[in-house]
Amino acid sequence: MNNAKSIGIAVASLLGIVLVVGGIKGGQIAAMVQAGENTPAPSETVSTFTTEIQKWPNSYTAMGTVEASEGIVIAAEVAGKVKEIRFKSGEQVKKGTVILVQESGNEQSQLSAAEARLRLAKSNHERLVELRKRNTVSQSELDTAVQQMESAEGDVGDLKATLDKKIVRAPFDGRLGIRKVDLGEDLQVGGEIVSLQATNSVRVNFPVPQFWLVQMNRGLPVEVNVGDGSDATITGEITAIGAEISSVTRNAIVQSYLQNEKNQLIPGMAVETKVTLSDPQEVLAVPSTAVIYAPFGDTVFVIEAGEKAGTFKARQQFVRLGKARGDFVEIVDGLKVGDVVASAGAFKLLNGQAVTVSTLPTPEFKLEPTPADS
């Protein structure tokens, strides 16, 4: 009985100790929680940007393909062995310049024979005309003479045309490509000789989605980057708009025409093409680094005056974004002109947190940034 009483006293004492210790620790934890709630978050240093109205060019940009204003592969019109090659790969030529000469000995001999037959046919025709005047020959004999003379004229003309085709000439001014024939080679009809491209002026074709197509018109200015790593551009205008939209890409092809005196654009080259559609648009813009992107909504931190003079705090503000251009993004709703937002360091902020505005230089934000090559 005494043992049971002793055990009960020990258990009660232990429970009392546990309750006392638990109470003390609970009070300490509650005090720490209250202290944490009453202690403000530490101040964060941020860079700021004052929202402003910017004029953005209303333009469309796409990758286009350069084509020569005129471009063909010069080919043999008649069969024959290559006798002379009168051009060098890559050189500029004028219209009518002789490019290549084919062997024509057989055709020359045939032409001499045909011309002899023609002379005989003409002489016979003239004689029969005089005889017919005296009714010495019939009309059918004269008609036969006329037919023989015209047939001989046709043979001569055909051979002269063949001989002319054996002297291959440039059909227009342009630059020749790489030679595709050799001396002594037997060229067949259609055999390729060399490419000829008129590159003093070029066409640039580029795809346009159906959304943008309604804003495209002939005569709109086009600017093409020459693609040599510099900022050099060539200007032109839209000259044609495709009559149909691809059912696969939902794009139409728009064509522009540009002068290319310095031969900076080469047929087949891919180039960046920009079309200026109308007057610049006025938009409220902030640097894209100021925006906190999230699934539940995009936000920025507006920097406002704190409760004490000379202090600042951050207020998280939901915004609706528009188009992006360069280092900036358009704010459609949520901000007004003159609002100051955190442009760098915003990801560190909490709503209502104290901030310190940095006095250090910040990177310059540009509408058309041009990163330096590394």
C-alpha positions in Angstrom: 0.0 0.0 0.0 2.9 2.3 0.9 4.6 1.4 -2.4 1.5 2.3 -4.5 1.2 5.6 -2.7 4.9 6.4 -3.3 4.5 5.6 -7.1 1.5 7.9 -7.3 3.4 10.7 -5.7 6.3 10.2 -8.1 4.1 10.2 -11.1 2.2 13.3 -10.0 5.5 15.1 -9.3 6.8 14.2 -12.8 3.6 15.4 -14.5 3.9 18.7 -12.6 7.5 19.1 -13.7 6.5 18.5 -17.3 3.6 21.0 -17.1 5.8 23.6 -15.6 8.6 23.1 -18.3 6.0 23.0 -21.1 4.5 26.3 -19.9 7.8 28.0 -19.7 8.8 26.8 -23.2 5.3 27.7 -24.6 5.7 31.2 -23.2 9.1 31.5 -24.8 7.9 30.4 -28.2 4.9 32.7 -28.0 7.2 35.6 -27.1 9.4 34.8 -30.1 6.5 34.6 -32.5 5.2 37.9 -31.2 8.6 39.4 -31.5 9.0 38.1 -35.1 5.6 39.6 -36.0 6.5 42.9 -34.6 10.0 43.0 -36.2 9.9 44.4 -39.8 11.6 42.6 -42.6 15.1 43.9 -43.2 15.5 46.7 -45.8 16.5 45.6 -49.4 18.5 47.7 -51.8 16.9 48.1 -55.3 17.3 50.1 -58.4 14.2 52.1 -59.6 12.6 53.2 -62.9 10.0 55.9 -63.4 7.2 54.7 -65.7 7.0 56.8 -68.9 5.2 57.1 -72.2 7.4 55.8 -75.0 6.9 56.0 -78.8 7.2 52.5 -80.3 7.5 52.0 -84.0 4.5 50.0 -85.2 6.5 47.5 -87.2 6.5 43.8 -88.2 9.7 41.8 -88.3 10.4 38.5 -90.0 13.2 36.5 -91.6 13.2 36.8 -95.4 14.9 35.2 -98.3 16.8 37.2 -100.9 16.1 36.5 -104.6 17.7 38.2 -107.6 15.4 40.5 -109.6 16.3 38.3 -112.6 18.0 35.0 -112.2 18.4 32.0 -114.6 20.7 29.1 -115.3 22.1 29.6 -118.8 21.7 26.3 -120.7 22.4 25.0 -124.2 19.6 25.4 -126.7 21.1 23.1 -129.2 23.4 20.1 -129.0 27.1 20.6 -129.8 30.7 20.3 -128.5 32.1 23.3 -126.5 34.6 25.2 -128.7 35.2 28.3 -126.6 34.5 29.4 -123.1 34.6 33.2 -122.9 33.8 33.9 -119.3 35.3 33.4 -115.8 33.3 32.2 -112.8 31.9 35.1 -110.7 32.5 37.9 -113.2 30.0 40.7 -114.0 28.7 40.7 -117.6 26.6 42.9 -119.8 23.6 41.9 -121.8 24.7 40.3 -125.1 28.1 39.3 -123.9 29.2 36.1 -125.5 29.5 33.4 -122.9 30.2 30.2 -124.9 30.7 29.1 -128.5 29.9 25.6 -129.7 31.3 23.7 -132.7 29.3 24.5 -135.8 31.3 23.1 -138.8 28.5 20.8 -140.0 25.9 23.5 -139.7 28.1 25.9 -141.7 28.4 23.4 -144.5 24.7 22.7 -144.5 24.1 26.5 -144.6 26.3 26.9 -147.6 24.4 24.1 -149.4 21.1 25.5 -148.4 22.1 29.0 -149.6 23.1 27.5 -153.0 19.7 25.8 -153.3 18.0 29.1 -152.4 19.9 30.9 -155.1 19.0 28.3 -157.7 15.3 28.4 -156.5 15.2 32.2 -156.8 16.8 32.1 -160.3 14.3 29.4 -161.4 11.4 31.4 -159.9 12.4 34.6 -161.7 12.7 32.7 -165.0 9.3 31.1 -164.7 7.7 34.5 -163.8 8.9 35.9 -167.1 7.8 32.8 -169.0 4.4 32.9 -167.3 3.9 36.4 -168.5 4.2 35.1 -172.1 2.0 32.1 -171.2 4.9 29.8 -172.0 4.5 27.8 -168.7 1.5 26.9 -166.7 0.5 28.5 -163.3 1.1 25.2 -161.5 4.7 25.3 -162.7 5.1 28.8 -161.3 3.5 27.8 -158.0 5.9 24.9 -157.7 8.8 27.3 -158.2 7.4 29.6 -155.5 7.1 26.6 -153.1 10.7 25.5 -153.8 12.0 29.0 -153.2 10.1 29.4 -149.9 11.2 26.0 -148.7 14.9 26.9 -149.5 14.4 30.2 -147.6 13.1 28.2 -144.6 16.1 25.8 -144.7 18.5 28.8 -144.7 16.6 30.5 -141.9 16.6 27.4 -139.8 20.3 26.8 -140.1 21.1 30.5 -139.3 19.0 30.2 -136.2 20.8 27.0 -135.1 24.2 28.7 -135.7 23.0 31.8 -133.7 22.0 29.5 -130.8 25.5 27.9 -130.8 26.8 31.3 -129.8 25.5 31.6 -126.2 25.0 35.2 -124.9 24.0 36.7 -121.6 20.3 37.7 -121.8 20.7 40.5 -119.2 23.3 42.3 -117.1 24.3 40.4 -114.0 26.9 38.3 -112.2 27.9 34.8 -113.4 28.1 31.9 -111.0 30.4 28.9 -111.1 31.2 27.4 -114.5 29.5 24.0 -115.1 31.1 23.0 -118.5 34.6 22.3 -119.9 36.2 22.7 -123.3 35.5 19.9 -125.6 32.4 18.7 -123.6 29.5 17.5 -125.7 26.6 19.7 -124.5 23.1 18.3 -125.0 19.9 20.4 -125.3 19.3 21.8 -121.8 22.8 21.2 -120.6 23.6 23.7 -117.8 26.5 26.2 -118.5 26.5 28.8 -115.7 24.1 30.6 -113.4 23.4 34.3 -114.1 21.9 36.6 -111.4 21.0 40.2 -111.8 21.9 41.5 -108.3 22.0 45.2 -108.7 18.4 45.0 -107.5 16.9 42.1 -105.5 13.6 40.8 -104.1 13.2 39.8 -100.5 10.3 37.4 -99.8 9.1 37.0 -96.2 6.2 35.2 -94.5 3.4 37.2 -92.8 0.8 35.6 -90.5 -2.9 36.3 -91.3 -3.2 38.6 -88.3 -0.6 41.0 -89.7 -1.5 40.5 -93.4 -4.5 43.0 -93.2 -2.0 45.7 -92.3 0.3 45.1 -95.3 0.0 47.3 -98.3 2.0 47.9 -101.5 4.4 50.8 -101.0 5.0 50.3 -97.3 8.7 50.9 -96.4 10.9 47.8 -95.8 14.3 47.7 -94.0 16.6 44.8 -94.4 19.6 44.0 -92.3 22.5 43.0 -94.5 23.5 40.2 -92.1 27.2 41.0 -92.0 27.3 41.6 -88.2 27.1 45.3 -88.6 24.0 47.6 -88.3 24.0 48.3 -92.0 20.6 48.2 -93.6 19.1 48.6 -97.1 15.7 50.2 -97.5 13.0 49.4 -100.1 9.3 48.9 -100.3 6.6 46.2 -100.5 5.9 45.5 -104.2 3.6 42.4 -104.0 1.4 40.5 -101.6 0.6 36.8 -102.0 -2.9 36.0 -103.2 -3.3 33.1 -100.8 -2.5 31.9 -97.3 -0.8 28.6 -96.7 -3.2 26.1 -95.0 -0.2 24.6 -93.2 1.6 27.7 -91.9 -1.3 30.2 -92.1 1.2 32.6 -93.6 1.2 34.5 -96.8 4.3 35.5 -98.8 5.0 39.3 -99.1 7.6 40.5 -101.6 9.7 43.6 -101.3 12.1 45.2 -103.8 15.4 46.8 -102.9 18.4 48.3 -104.7 21.7 46.4 -104.1 24.4 48.4 -105.9 27.1 47.3 -103.5 26.0 43.6 -103.8 25.6 43.2 -100.1 22.6 41.0 -100.5 23.3 37.6 -102.2 20.5 35.5 -103.7 19.5 32.7 -101.2 20.7 34.7 -98.2 18.4 34.8 -95.1 17.9 38.3 -93.8 16.0 40.1 -91.1 13.2 42.1 -92.6 11.3 44.9 -90.9 8.2 46.6 -92.3 7.1 49.9 -90.8 3.3 49.7 -90.8 2.1 53.1 -89.5 3.0 56.0 -87.2 4.6 55.2 -83.9 2.4 54.0 -81.0 2.5 55.6 -77.6 2.7 53.0 -74.8 3.3 53.1 -71.0 6.5 51.0 -70.6 8.7 49.6 -67.8 11.9 47.5 -68.1 11.1 43.8 -68.4 13.4 43.2 -65.3 10.8 45.0 -63.2 8.1 42.4 -63.8 7.6 39.3 -61.6 6.1 36.7 -63.8 3.8 34.1 -62.0 1.0 31.7 -62.9 -1.5 33.6 -60.7 -0.7 37.0 -62.3 2.2 39.3 -63.2 3.2 41.9 -60.7 5.6 44.8 -60.1 6.8 46.4 -56.9 5.8 50.1 -56.7 8.2 52.1 -54.5 6.3 54.5 -52.3 7.2 56.8 -49.4 7.5 55.1 -46.0 5.9 56.1 -42.7 9.0 58.0 -41.7 10.4 60.9 -43.7 13.1 59.8 -46.1 12.1 56.1 -46.0 10.6 54.0 -48.8 8.6 50.8 -48.9 7.5 48.3 -51.7 3.9 47.7 -52.7 3.2 44.7 -54.8 0.9 45.7 -57.7 -0.8 43.4 -60.3 -0.4 44.5 -63.9 -1.6 43.5 -67.3 1.1 43.3 -69.9 1.1 44.1 -73.6 3.8 43.8 -76.2 7.5 43.6 -75.5 10.2 45.5 -77.4 13.9 45.4 -76.6 14.4 45.8 -72.9 10.9 47.1 -72.2 7.4 45.7 -71.8 4.1 47.5 -72.3 1.9 48.0 -69.3 -1.8 47.9 -70.4 -3.3 48.2 -66.9 -2.1 48.6 -63.3 0.3 51.5 -63.4 0.2 55.2 -64.4 2.8 57.6 -65.7 5.2 58.7 -63.0 4.9 55.5 -60.9 8.3 54.4 -59.5 9.0 50.7 -59.8 11.8 48.4 -58.7 13.7 47.7 -61.9 16.5 45.5 -60.4 16.2 43.4 -57.2 12.4 43.1 -57.3 12.6 39.3 -56.8 13.9 39.9 -53.3 11.0 42.0 -52.1 7.9 41.4 -50.0 4.8 43.4 -50.0 5.2 46.3 -47.6 8.9 45.7 -47.1 11.3 48.7 -46.5 13.6 49.4 -49.3 16.7 51.5 -50.0 17.1 53.1 -53.4 20.5 52.3 -54.9 22.6 55.2 -56.0 24.9 53.0 -58.1 24.8 53.4 -61.9 22.4 50.9 -63.6 22.5 49.4 -67.1 20.8 51.5 -69.8 17.5 50.1 -71.0 17.0 50.3 -74.8 14.2 49.8 -77.2 16.6 48.2 -79.7 19.5 46.7 -77.8 22.6 45.6 -79.7 24.6 43.2 -77.6 28.3 43.2 -78.2 29.8 40.1 -79.8 31.8 38.1 -77.3 
